């Protein structure tokens, strides 16, 4: 499969929802709330995408970053039909590079299904992270 990776500034929210559904991440994202999805796309600092030869979005890494010190990779989604081809790993690599390379820390919160995946692609597990969960 021929893939084109890019940084997209004008991603259509419908494309984002479509790849979330095809990846299975839709179970953990508000795909039924268009206003939230619109905000997620509009307010992301960095959207790195993978598209197939027909232009269909098959993978996305959506991040919030300051491009100087840290990057929170908030969504990594790859179409189930395209998984196990290195797309997720390449999206992570390109995200880190675009966000500032080795000068930034890249962080993400894993879905339960991803807990075994991330160490295999080079991410380290941290035991010193804290947060406040969404209540709505």
C-alpha positions in Angstrom: 0.0 0.0 0.0 1.3 3.4 -0.9 0.9 5.9 1.9 1.3 9.7 2.0 2.2 11.2 5.4 1.5 14.9 6.0 0.9 17.6 8.5 -2.7 18.7 7.9 -4.0 22.1 9.1 -7.5 21.7 7.6 -8.6 18.2 8.4 -12.3 17.6 8.0 -14.0 16.5 11.2 -15.9 13.9 9.2 -12.5 12.3 8.2 -11.4 12.3 11.8 -14.6 10.5 13.0 -14.4 8.1 10.1 -10.9 6.9 11.0 -11.8 6.8 14.7 -14.6 4.4 13.8 -12.4 2.3 11.6 -9.7 2.1 14.3 -12.0 1.2 17.1 -11.1 4.4 19.1 -14.6 5.7 18.6 -15.6 3.8 21.7 -13.4 6.2 23.7 -14.1 9.4 21.8 -17.2 11.6 21.5 -18.0 10.8 17.9 -21.7 11.5 18.5 -20.9 15.1 19.6 -20.0 17.1 16.4 -19.2 20.3 18.4 -16.6 18.5 20.5 -15.1 16.7 17.5 -14.9 20.1 15.7 -13.1 21.6 18.7 -10.7 18.6 18.9 -9.7 19.1 15.2 -9.7 22.9 15.2 -7.7 23.3 18.5 -5.1 20.6 17.9 -1.6 22.1 17.5 -0.4 19.2 15.3 -2.3 16.7 13.1 0.0 14.2 11.4 -1.9 12.0 8.9 -1.5 8.9 6.8 -3.6 8.6 3.6 -3.7 5.7 1.2 -3.3 6.0 -2.6 -7.0 7.0 -2.9 -6.6 9.8 -0.4 -8.6 8.0 2.3 -7.4 8.8 5.9 -6.0 5.5 7.3 -4.2 7.0 10.3 -3.9 10.1 12.5 -1.8 11.4 15.3 -3.5 14.4 17.0 -1.4 16.4 19.4 -1.3 19.4 21.7 2.2 20.8 21.9 4.2 24.0 22.6 6.9 22.8 20.0 9.6 23.6 22.5 9.4 21.4 25.6 6.5 18.9 25.5 3.9 17.3 23.3 0.8 15.4 24.4 -0.2 12.9 21.7 -3.9 12.7 22.5 -5.1 10.5 19.7 -3.3 7.8 17.7 -5.7 6.0 15.5 -5.0 3.6 12.6 -7.7 1.9 10.5 -7.9 -1.8 11.7 -7.5 -3.0 8.1 -4.1 -1.2 8.0 -2.7 -2.0 11.4 0.5 -4.0 11.9 2.2 -2.2 9.0 4.2 0.3 11.0 1.8 3.2 10.4 1.3 4.0 14.1 5.0 3.9 14.7 5.7 6.2 11.8 2.9 8.6 12.9 4.6 8.8 16.4 8.0 9.3 14.8 6.8 12.1 12.6 4.8 13.7 15.4 7.9 13.8 17.7 10.0 15.2 14.8 7.4 17.9 13.9 6.9 18.9 17.6 10.6 19.5 18.2 12.5 16.3 18.0 14.7 15.3 20.9 14.2 18.5 22.8 10.6 17.7 23.6 9.0 15.0 25.8 6.2 13.1 24.0 3.4 11.9 26.3 0.2 10.0 25.8 -2.5 8.2 27.7 -3.1 4.7 26.4 -6.4 3.0 25.9 -6.4 -0.4 27.6 -5.9 -2.2 24.3 -2.7 -0.2 23.6 -0.8 -1.0 26.8 1.2 -3.7 25.1 1.7 -1.8 21.8 3.4 1.3 23.0 6.5 -0.3 24.6 7.0 -2.3 21.3 7.2 0.9 19.3 9.7 2.5 21.7 7.7 4.4 24.2 8.6 4.2 27.9 6.1 3.6 30.6 6.2 6.3 33.3 5.0 5.9 36.9 5.0 9.5 37.8 2.1 10.9 35.8 -1.0 12.4 37.4 -4.3 13.9 36.1 -7.9 14.8 36.6 -10.4 12.8 34.6 -13.3 14.3 32.6 -16.5 14.4 34.5 -18.8 15.0 31.5 
